[in-house]
Amino acid sequence: MPGDPQQWREQARECIRSARHSRSSLDRENLAVLATKWLQLAAIYESDNALLERWGDRFSNVISPRLSLNCDLKGSLTPG
């Protein structure tokens, strides 16, 4: 499966840094939600990947529907 959980965690850190500098409470809230979604994505990916590794190659083409995410206009991640 494609993806980089470390990169997603870095995105979460960037959201938190941006939230700390934002003057808008709505922006801070949205950035905090987005940071949480990036961290959830990393955790889901790692969990699913660990299961796939345990199950072996016969399930290597299975991609979790939980990883099918889209970014909505407010910047939060929603199931796709």
C-alpha positions in Angstrom: 0.0 0.0 0.0 1.3 3.5 -0.8 1.8 6.0 2.0 4.2 7.3 4.5 3.0 7.5 8.1 6.0 9.6 9.1 5.1 12.2 6.5 1.5 12.2 7.8 2.7 12.8 11.4 4.9 15.7 10.1 1.7 17.1 8.5 0.0 16.9 11.9 2.9 18.7 13.6 2.7 21.4 10.9 -1.0 21.8 11.6 -0.3 22.2 15.3 2.5 24.8 14.6 0.1 26.7 12.3 -2.7 26.6 14.9 -0.4 28.1 17.5 0.3 31.1 15.3 -3.3 31.6 14.1 -5.3 34.5 15.5 -8.6 32.9 14.5 -10.2 30.5 17.0 -12.0 28.8 14.1 -8.8 28.2 12.2 -7.1 26.9 15.4 -10.0 24.4 15.9 -10.0 23.3 12.2 -6.2 22.8 12.3 -6.4 20.8 15.5 -9.1 18.6 13.9 -7.0 18.2 10.8 -3.9 17.3 12.9 -6.0 14.6 14.6 -7.1 13.2 11.2 -3.5 13.0 10.0 -2.5 11.1 13.1 -5.5 8.8 12.7 -4.6 8.1 9.1 -1.0 7.1 10.2 -2.3 4.8 12.9 -4.9 3.2 10.6 -2.3 2.7 7.9 0.2 1.1 10.3 -2.5 -1.1 11.8 -3.8 -2.3 8.5 -0.3 -2.8 7.1 0.7 -4.9 10.1 -2.3 -7.1 9.5 -1.6 -7.5 5.9 2.0 -8.5 6.7 0.8 -11.1 9.1 -1.7 -12.5 6.6 0.8 -12.7 3.9 0.8 -12.1 0.1 -2.7 -13.6 -0.5 -4.2 -10.3 0.9 -1.6 -7.9 -0.5 -4.1 -6.4 -3.0 -6.6 -5.5 -0.2 -6.7 -1.8 0.5 -8.7 -0.7 3.5 -11.7 1.5 2.7 -10.7 3.5 5.8 -7.7 4.8 3.8 -9.9 6.2 1.1 -10.1 9.7 2.4 -10.9 13.1 0.8 -10.1 16.5 2.0 -13.2 18.7 2.3 -13.3 22.4 1.9 -12.8 23.1 5.7 -9.6 21.1 5.5 -10.7 18.1 7.6 -10.4 14.5 6.2 -13.7 12.7 5.5 -14.3 9.1 4.3 -14.4 8.9 0.6 
